Amino acid sequence: MPRWHEGRTCQQFQEMISTNNKSEQWISQNTRKCGSCRAPFFKLDGCNHLQCGACKKDLCNLCGETFPDASTTYSHLRARHGGYFTAA
């Protein structure tokens, strides 16, 4: 007989699935995706330049556009969004 959730009771397994689903729902509702690799990211405040933790591309927090380096990202933020710290 297969052991579908070895080491956990059925209730523990269902609670784990529920927690995972809630986490996935939060990520879906509260994060943006990297314009290069689509990895999710979350930024609450501060400078709108960031670097993707997954692919290391520089990107704009406001529109998600990716750039070859930080300098180009800052130029984009000034020209398109009026500065580095504009509201998201």
Buried (B, 14 or more C-beta within 10 A) or exposed (E): EEEEEEEEEEEEBEEEEEEEEEEEEEEEEEEBEBBBEEBBBEBEEEEBBBBBEEBEBBBBBBBEBBBEEEEBBBEBBEEEBEEBEEEE
